[in-house]
Amino acid sequence: MEHFNEELHDPNPSVSQEHGHHKQPVIVGLYGLPGAGKTYLLDGLKRSVTDFLFFDGSRAIGAVTPGGLEAFHTLSEAEKINYRGCAMERIKHGCHDFGKSAIISGHSMLWAEGEKTYQLICTQADFDSYTHIVYLEVPAGVIAEHRRNDSRSRPAASVPHLAQWQEAEKTYLRHVCRLHNILFTTVTPHRFLREQLSALLEDFHRHTEDLNTKLAEVQIDKMLDTDSETPETVLVLDADETLSPYDSGALFWRLTPRTSVIGDRYPLKELFRSHLQYSYTAFRQATLLYEEAMNGNDYERCCQQMATMIRMYPEFIELLKSLKTHMRAIVLTCGLRRVWELVLETEELSAVQVIGGGRLSDRLVMTPTLKASLVKRLRCVHNAYVWAFGNSPVDLEMLKEANKAIVVGVRQTSRSTTMDDALRGSIGQEGFEPYRLLLCPGDYPQPLLSVLQLPLVSLTDESFLNSISARCDRLNVFHATNHNGAKVMMTAMRDLTISGPALRKYHQQAGWYLTMRFYTEMVGIEPYSITHVQGHQTDGHRTAHEKATLIVALMRGGGTNGLWR
């Protein structure tokens, strides 16, 4: 560390372009008003955080500027921008050399009292380099006291001006970070601030999208690796507005007392409407918003309160309580994991396990891409037959990866309209043929997609439930030897006067009879919509899992009766 700090004082900025081909290191900006205590905090972190290099932003700039920091202040704005960029490149160079991340204390704006507006001092090089920004939010009165007692000379500033400056800086950084894919959060002084920041930096240093996927895969593998029977069928369910009409995220922001600090009544809407959309970065930012809003104890109490307010649809409760030994159910939620664990516990469904996030301590975030990846893993690695239930475009890729996809609809809303728009371009592509489950049909009078495009199913339809619970992997032998219909068909196949194409026709009839008589009982049937001969829509039925089934009718003499798919 000392050797590296000495290298920073080399005034030659020519090395700033070296190592540009390396992967971007984790670089955290520690921001806050002058006098907020950033230097003191950094000095404390040096003793507890080992994976980071620590920098004072001003000193880093002075180290690459000929003549030092005093000379820097005499330069033109263009020259200042150049040397700020050189300082950032040197820091990134050091991160690569030492295999560490970096944290840099600095300012994004200056605002002298009496001036109408602030002066931005952050550069594009800063926003191209930072991966995270932590804002030290200290009460304006405390900052004013620090400034009065500081050994460094600072311009006088009133408490109201400092408060206005701080609010402007937070608002600006929150906005600009989102534009540059930088994760942003605020922290406030408290007894365990250093421990909180240490944990935060450790998370920033290690967490990547690849690690996120690995953590989720480990969880899902453990869920299926039990002493009980290996699951043949897995139900994968979204949670918010699928298992119940409630959205845990929206409910959280209605209950949290700090919403106004973050700026929006439901800040996740603004986040997911940004260019980040539903990316890994967006869900990581959502987690930081939850962390900002409540500490751990308050968060747990809030989750418990929400769990008492959320009621699952009775149809799903009955379905999940009726799971057989060869079945498992897993909830993959982009919402709040802890809330849904408590809801399931309340409904005596603790055997249904949940993978999701909400806090840094959850160690992962659930994204649409991850949902799809986990369903694919269930099919391809665990050889499970997967039924997926979801309600929005966030679930679409997951639904496509499942063996059977069920789109849950409750009422005609902007979300259902958006889902139907997304489905319209996907149905029929690569074998994707989802079904629609309406839990409150009376409130959903005119779906955008017809029942021919999206056939209706019901969780109260016994044949549909049987198709979900049907077993697939055990060898079961059924025979029709003593059935009257079989005796009639066997007579034709034994008659010496019947041969050639005529005999083959009887063989095919026998195969059809056996399929209709036994196969439909073994695997069940499923409903789908057909056009009635009188012109209206009505329900029809077909054997379940048709596209995943191959029937080979064999003759004991080695011939075949043909193939039925």
C-alpha positions in Angstrom: 0.0 0.0 0.0 2.7 2.5 0.9 4.6 1.6 -2.3 1.5 2.3 -4.3 0.9 5.6 -2.7 4.4 6.7 -3.6 3.8 5.8 -7.2 0.8 8.1 -7.2 3.1 11.1 -6.7 4.9 10.5 -10.0 4.0 13.7 -11.9 4.2 12.0 -15.3 0.6 11.3 -16.4 1.7 9.4 -19.5 0.9 6.0 -17.9 -2.8 7.0 -17.8 -3.6 5.0 -20.9 -1.9 1.8 -19.8 -3.9 -1.3 -18.9 -7.0 0.2 -20.6 -7.9 -3.3 -21.9 -8.4 -4.6 -18.3 -11.8 -5.3 -16.9 -13.2 -2.3 -15.1 -12.3 -2.5 -11.4 -14.7 -1.8 -8.6 -14.3 1.9 -7.7 -16.4 3.4 -5.0 -16.9 7.2 -4.5 -17.4 8.4 -1.0 -19.2 11.7 -1.2 -20.5 14.2 1.2 -20.3 17.9 2.1 -17.0 19.3 3.2 -17.0 18.7 7.0 -19.2 15.6 6.8 -16.3 13.5 8.2 -15.3 11.5 5.1 -11.5 11.6 5.9 -12.1 10.5 9.4 -14.3 7.6 8.2 -11.8 6.5 5.6 -9.0 6.4 8.2 -11.1 4.1 10.3 -12.0 1.8 7.3 -8.4 1.3 6.5 -8.0 -0.7 9.6 -11.0 -3.0 8.9 -11.2 -3.4 5.1 -8.5 -5.3 3.4 -9.7 -5.6 -0.2 -9.6 -1.8 -1.0 -7.1 0.9 -1.7 -8.0 4.2 -0.1 -7.7 7.7 -1.7 -8.4 11.3 -0.9 -9.6 12.7 -4.2 -7.8 16.0 -3.9 -4.5 14.4 -3.0 -4.8 11.9 -5.9 -5.3 14.9 -8.3 -2.3 16.8 -6.7 -0.2 13.7 -7.2 -0.5 13.7 -11.0 -0.4 17.5 -11.4 3.0 19.2 -11.9 3.4 21.6 -9.0 0.8 19.7 -6.9 -2.6 20.8 -5.8 -1.8 24.5 -5.5 -0.8 24.5 -9.2 -3.9 22.6 -10.1 -6.1 25.4 -8.8 -4.5 27.9 -11.2 -5.3 25.8 -14.3 -8.0 26.3 -16.8 -11.1 24.2 -16.5 -10.0 22.0 -19.5 -6.7 21.4 -17.9 -8.3 20.5 -14.6 -10.6 18.0 -16.3 -7.5 16.4 -17.9 -5.6 16.0 -14.7 -8.7 14.7 -12.9 -8.9 12.0 -15.6 -5.2 11.3 -15.2 -5.7 10.8 -11.5 -8.6 8.4 -12.1 -6.6 6.4 -14.6 -3.7 6.0 -12.2 -6.1 4.8 -9.5 -7.5 2.2 -11.9 -4.0 1.2 -12.9 -3.2 0.6 -9.2 -6.3 -1.5 -8.7 -5.2 -3.8 -11.5 -1.7 -4.0 -10.2 -2.7 -4.9 -6.7 -5.9 -6.9 -7.5 -8.0 -4.7 -5.3 -10.9 -2.3 -5.4 -10.7 1.4 -4.6 -12.6 3.9 -2.5 -12.1 7.6 -3.2 -13.4 10.5 -1.1 -14.5 13.6 -3.0 -17.1 16.2 -3.9 -19.5 16.4 -6.8 -20.3 20.1 -6.4 -19.2 23.2 -4.6 -21.7 25.9 -3.5 -20.6 29.0 -1.7 -23.2 30.7 0.4 -24.7 33.7 -1.4 -24.3 32.2 -4.8 -27.5 31.3 -6.7 -26.4 27.9 -7.8 -23.7 25.3 -7.4 -20.7 24.5 -9.4 -20.3 20.9 -10.6 -16.8 19.5 -10.4 -17.4 15.9 -11.3 -16.2 14.9 -14.8 -17.2 12.4 -17.3 -14.1 10.4 -16.4 -15.5 10.1 -12.9 -18.8 8.7 -14.0 -17.1 6.4 -16.5 -15.0 5.0 -13.7 -17.2 4.7 -10.6 -19.1 1.6 -10.1 -20.7 2.7 -6.8 -21.2 6.0 -4.9 -21.9 6.1 -1.2 -23.2 9.5 0.1 -22.4 10.4 3.7 -25.6 12.1 4.8 -24.9 14.1 8.0 -27.3 16.6 9.6 -26.5 20.1 8.4 -26.2 21.3 12.0 -23.5 18.7 12.7 -21.6 19.6 9.6 -21.7 23.3 10.6 -20.2 22.4 13.9 -17.5 20.3 12.3 -16.6 23.1 10.0 -16.3 25.6 12.8 -14.0 23.3 14.8 -12.0 22.0 11.7 -8.3 22.8 11.6 -8.7 23.4 7.9 -9.9 26.8 6.8 -13.4 26.5 5.3 -15.8 29.3 4.1 -18.6 30.2 6.4 -21.9 28.4 5.7 -25.2 28.6 7.5 -27.2 25.5 8.5 -30.0 26.2 6.0 -27.5 26.6 3.1 -25.7 23.4 4.0 -29.0 21.6 4.1 -29.9 23.0 0.7 -26.5 22.1 -0.7 -26.7 18.5 0.7 -30.2 17.9 -0.8 -29.1 19.2 -4.2 -26.0 17.0 -4.2 -27.9 13.9 -3.3 -30.6 14.5 -5.9 -28.0 15.2 -8.6 -25.9 12.1 -7.7 -29.0 9.8 -7.5 -30.0 10.9 -11.0 -26.6 10.9 -12.7 -25.6 7.6 -11.2 -28.7 5.9 -12.7 -27.8 7.3 -16.1 -24.3 5.8 -15.9 -25.1 2.4 -14.4 -23.6 3.4 -11.0 -25.1 2.0 -7.9 -25.9 4.8 -5.4 -26.8 4.7 -1.7 -26.7 7.0 1.3 -25.6 6.3 4.8 -26.2 8.3 8.0 -23.9 8.5 11.0 -24.6 6.1 13.8 -22.8 4.0 16.3 -22.1 1.1 13.9 -21.5 3.1 10.7 -18.0 1.8 10.2 -19.2 -1.8 10.5 -22.1 -1.0 8.1 -19.7 0.5 5.5 -17.3 -2.4 5.9 -20.0 -4.9 5.0 -21.2 -2.6 2.2 -17.7 -2.4 0.7 -17.2 -6.1 1.0 -20.4 -6.7 -0.9 -19.4 -4.2 -3.6 -16.0 -5.8 -4.0 -17.3 -9.4 -4.5 -20.8 -9.3 -5.9 -21.2 -9.8 -9.7 -23.9 -11.1 -11.9 -22.1 -14.4 -12.3 -21.8 -14.8 -8.6 -25.5 -13.9 -8.3 -26.4 -16.8 -10.6 -24.1 -19.2 -8.8 -25.6 -18.4 -5.4 -29.1 -18.9 -6.8 -28.1 -22.2 -8.4 -26.7 -23.4 -5.1 -29.9 -22.6 -3.3 -32.1 -24.4 -5.9 -29.8 -27.4 -5.9 -30.1 -27.7 -2.1 -33.9 -27.4 -2.3 -34.0 -30.5 -4.5 -31.2 -32.4 -2.8 -33.2 -33.8 0.1 -33.6 -37.2 1.8 -37.2 -37.4 0.4 -38.2 -38.7 -3.0 -36.4 -37.0 -6.0 -39.0 -34.6 -7.5 -40.3 -35.4 -11.0 -42.5 -32.3 -11.2 -41.6 -28.8 -10.0 -44.0 -25.9 -9.7 -42.1 -22.6 -10.1 -44.2 -19.6 -9.1 -43.8 -15.9 -9.2 -45.1 -14.3 -6.0 -46.3 -10.7 -6.3 -49.7 -10.4 -8.1 -49.5 -14.1 -8.9 -50.0 -15.9 -5.6 -52.0 -13.0 -4.4 -53.3 -9.7 -5.6 -50.7 -7.8 -3.6 -47.3 -6.4 -4.6 -44.9 -6.6 -1.7 -42.7 -3.9 -3.1 -45.5 -1.3 -3.5 -46.8 -2.2 -0.1 -43.3 -1.7 1.5 -43.1 1.8 0.1 -46.5 2.7 1.4 -45.4 1.6 4.9 -41.9 3.0 5.1 -41.5 6.4 6.8 -38.5 7.4 4.8 -40.0 7.5 1.3 -39.8 11.3 1.1 -36.0 11.1 1.6 -35.7 8.9 -1.4 -37.9 11.2 -3.4 -40.7 9.1 -4.9 -43.9 7.6 -3.4 -42.9 4.3 -5.1 -39.3 4.8 -6.2 -39.0 1.4 -7.8 -41.4 2.5 -10.6 -39.0 5.3 -11.5 -36.0 2.9 -11.3 -37.5 0.2 -13.5 -38.8 2.8 -16.0 -35.2 4.1 -16.4 -32.9 2.7 -19.1 -31.8 0.1 -16.5 -35.2 -1.6 -16.9 -35.2 -5.0 -15.2 -31.4 -5.6 -15.3 -29.2 -7.1 -12.7 -28.0 -3.5 -11.9 -31.5 -2.3 -11.5 -32.4 -5.0 -8.9 -29.1 -4.3 -7.1 -30.1 -0.7 -6.9 -33.5 -1.6 -5.6 -31.8 -3.6 -2.8 -29.8 -0.5 -1.9 -33.1 1.5 -1.8 -34.5 -1.0 0.6 -31.4 -0.7 2.7 -31.6 3.1 2.7 -35.2 3.1 3.8 -35.0 0.8 6.8 -32.4 -0.8 9.1 -32.4 -4.5 9.6 -34.7 -4.6 12.7 -37.2 -2.2 11.2 -37.2 -4.1 7.9 -38.0 -7.4 9.7 -40.9 -5.7 11.6 -42.2 -4.2 8.3 -42.1 -7.6 6.6 -44.0 -9.2 9.5 -46.6 -6.4 9.2 -46.9 -6.9 5.4 -47.3 -10.7 5.8 -50.4 -10.0 8.0 -51.9 -7.9 5.2 -51.2 -10.2 2.2 -53.7 -13.0 1.5 -53.0 -15.7 -1.0 -55.6 -16.8 -3.5 -57.4 -19.9 -2.0 -56.9 -21.8 -5.3 -53.1 -21.6 -4.9 -53.3 -22.5 -1.3 -55.2 -25.7 -2.1 -52.9 -26.5 -5.0 -49.8 -26.2 -2.9 -51.2 -28.1 0.0 -52.1 -31.0 -2.3 -48.6 -31.6 -3.7 -47.7 -35.2 -3.9 -44.4 -36.8 -2.8 -42.9 -36.6 -6.3 -43.6 -32.8 -6.5 -41.9 -29.7 -5.3 -42.9 -26.0 -5.3 -40.4 -23.1 -5.4 -41.2 -19.4 -5.4 -38.9 -17.2 -7.5 -39.7 -13.6 -6.6 -38.3 -10.3 -7.7 -40.1 -8.9 -4.7 -39.2 -9.3 -1.0 -38.1 -12.8 -0.1 -38.7 -12.4 3.6 -42.3 -11.3 3.1 -43.2 -14.3 1.1 -41.6 -16.7 3.5 -43.8 -15.3 6.2 -46.9 -15.4 4.1 -46.3 -19.0 3.2 -45.6 -19.8 6.8 -48.9 -18.2 7.8 -50.7 -20.4 5.3 -48.9 -23.5 6.7 -46.9 -23.8 3.4 -43.4 -23.7 4.9 -42.4 -26.6 2.6 -42.7 -24.2 -0.3 -39.3 -22.5 -0.5 -38.5 -19.0 -1.7 -35.5 -17.7 -3.6 -35.3 -13.9 -3.8 -33.8 -10.8 -2.3 -34.6 -7.5 -0.7 -31.6 -7.0 1.5 -27.8 -7.3 1.0 -27.9 -10.1 3.6 -30.0 -12.2 1.1 -26.8 -12.3 -1.0 -28.6 -12.3 -4.3 -31.2 -10.5 -6.4 -33.8 -12.2 -8.5 -33.9 -10.9 -12.1 -36.0 -12.1 -15.1 -32.9 -13.6 -16.7 -32.1 -15.5 -13.5 -35.7 -16.8 -13.3 -35.3 -18.3 -16.8 -31.9 -19.7 -16.0 -33.1 -21.5 -12.9 -36.1 -23.0 -14.7 -33.8 -24.3 -17.4 -31.5 -25.8 -14.7 -34.5 -27.6 -13.2 -35.3 -29.1 -16.6 -31.8 -29.9 -17.9 -29.8 -30.6 -14.7 -32.4 -32.0 -12.4 -34.5 -33.6 -15.2 -37.7 -32.1 -13.7 -41.0 -31.4 -15.5 -41.6 -27.7 -14.8 -44.9 -25.9 -14.5 -44.3 -22.1 -14.3 -46.8 -19.6 -13.1 -46.3 -15.8 -13.7 -48.2 -12.7 -14.5 -46.1 -10.1 -16.2 -43.4 -9.5 -18.8 -40.8 -10.0 -16.1 -41.9 -13.6 -16.0 -42.0 -14.2 -19.8 -38.5 -15.7 -20.2 -39.2 -18.0 -17.3 -42.5 -19.1 -18.8 -40.8 -19.9 -22.1 -38.2 -22.1 -20.4 -40.9 -24.2 -18.6 -42.5 -27.4 -19.9 -45.9 -25.8 -19.2 -46.5 -22.1 -18.9 -49.4 -20.6 -17.0 -50.1 -16.9 -17.3 -52.0 -15.8 -14.2 -54.6 -13.1 -14.8 -56.9 -11.5 -12.3 -58.3 -8.3 -13.8 -57.9 -6.0 -16.7 -55.0 -3.7 -15.7 -52.1 -2.0 -17.4 -50.0 -4.9 -16.3 -52.2 -7.5 -18.0 -52.3 -5.4 -21.2 -48.5 -5.2 -21.2 -48.3 -8.9 -20.7 -50.7 -9.7 -23.5 -48.7 -7.4 -25.8 -45.5 -9.3 -24.9 -47.2 -12.7 -25.3 -48.6 -11.8 -28.7 -45.1 -11.8 -30.2 -44.1 -15.0 -28.4 -46.9 -17.5 -28.7 -46.2 -20.2 -31.2 -42.5 -19.4 -31.3 -40.2 -22.3 -30.6 -43.1 -24.4 -29.2 -44.2 -21.8 -26.7 -47.9 -22.4 -26.0 -49.0 -20.9 -22.7 -52.3 -21.1 -20.9 -54.2 -18.4 -19.1 -55.4 -19.0 -15.6 -58.2 -16.5 -14.5 -58.7 -16.4 -10.8 -61.4 -13.8 -11.0 -63.0 -14.2 -14.4 -65.8 -11.7 -13.7 -63.2 -8.9 -13.4 -61.4 -9.9 -16.6 -64.1 -9.5 -19.3 -62.1 -8.8 -22.5 -58.6 -10.2 -22.6 -56.6 -8.8 -25.5 -55.7 -12.4 -26.6 -58.4 -14.8 -27.6 -58.9 -18.2 -25.9 -57.6 -19.8 -29.1 -54.3 -18.0 -28.6 -54.2 -18.4 -24.8 -56.5 -21.3 -23.7 -58.1 -21.0 -20.3 -57.4 -23.4 -17.4 -58.8 -23.5 -13.9 -57.3 -24.6 -10.6 -60.7 -26.1 -9.7 -60.7 -28.3 -12.8 -60.0 -31.8 -11.7 -58.6 -32.9 -15.0 -56.2 -30.0 -15.1 -55.0 -30.7 -11.5 -54.5 -34.3 -12.4 -52.3 -33.3 -15.4 -50.1 -31.3 -13.0 -49.7 -34.1 -10.5 -49.4 -37.0 -13.0 -46.3 -39.1 -12.7 -44.0 -39.6 -15.6 -41.0 -41.8 -14.8 -42.3 -45.0 -13.4 -42.9 -48.1 -15.5 -46.5 -49.1 -15.0 -48.0 -52.0 -16.9 -51.6 -52.0 -17.9 -53.4 -54.6 -20.0 -56.8 -54.9 -21.7 -56.9 -58.6 -22.1 -60.2 -59.1 -20.5 -62.0 -56.0 -21.8 -64.8 -56.8 -24.3 -63.6 -54.1 -26.8 -60.1 -55.6 -26.7 -61.4 -59.1 -27.4 -63.2 -57.9 -30.5 -60.0 -56.2 -31.8 -57.8 -59.2 -31.0 -60.1 -61.4 -33.0 -59.4 -59.4 -36.2 -55.6 -59.4 -35.6 -55.7 -63.3 -35.1 -57.8 -64.0 -38.2 -55.7 -65.7 -40.9 -57.9 -64.3 -43.6 -56.9 -60.7 -42.7 -53.4 -59.6 -43.8 -51.4 -56.7 -45.3 -52.9 -53.2 -45.2 -56.1 -54.5 -43.6 -54.2 -56.0 -40.7 -52.2 -52.9 -40.3 -55.4 -50.9 -40.0 -56.6 -53.2 -37.1 -53.2 -52.8 -35.4 -53.6 -49.0 -35.6 -57.1 -49.2 -34.2 -55.8 -51.3 -31.3 -53.1 -48.7 -30.6 -55.7 -45.9 -30.7 -57.9 -47.9 -28.3 -55.1 -48.5 -25.8 -54.1 -44.9 -25.9 -57.6 -43.6 -25.2 -58.4 -46.3 -22.7 -55.2 -46.3 -20.6 -52.9 -43.4 -21.4 -55.5 -40.7 -20.6 -55.9 -42.3 -17.2 -52.1 -42.5 -16.6 -51.1 -38.9 -17.4 -54.5 -37.1 -17.3 -56.0 -34.6 -19.7 -55.9 -30.9 -20.0 -58.5 -28.4 -21.3 -58.2 -26.1 -24.3 -60.6 -23.9 -26.2 -62.2 -25.0 -29.5 -64.7 -23.5 -31.9 -68.1 -25.2 -31.5 -69.9 -26.4 -34.6 -72.5 -23.7 -33.8 -69.8 -21.0 -34.0 -69.2 -20.2 -30.3 -66.1 -21.0 -28.1 -66.3 -24.0 -25.8 -64.0 -26.2 -23.8 -62.3 -29.2 -25.4 -59.8 -31.7 -23.9 -56.6 -33.4 -25.0 -54.1 -35.6 -23.3 -51.7 -33.8 -21.1 -48.0 -33.3 -22.1 -48.7 -34.1 -25.7 -45.7 -32.3 -27.1 -43.4 -34.1 -24.6 -44.8 -37.6 -25.3 -43.9 -40.3 -27.8 -45.9 -43.5 -28.0 -44.4 -46.5 -29.7 -46.9 -49.4 -30.2 -44.8 -52.6 -30.5 -45.8 -56.1 -31.7 -44.3 -59.1 -29.9 -43.1 -60.4 -33.2 -41.0 -57.4 -33.8 -43.4 -55.4 -36.0 -44.7 -51.9 -35.1 -48.2 -50.6 -35.1 -47.1 -47.1 -36.0 -46.2 -44.1 -34.0 -48.6 -41.9 -32.0 -47.5 -38.4 -30.9 
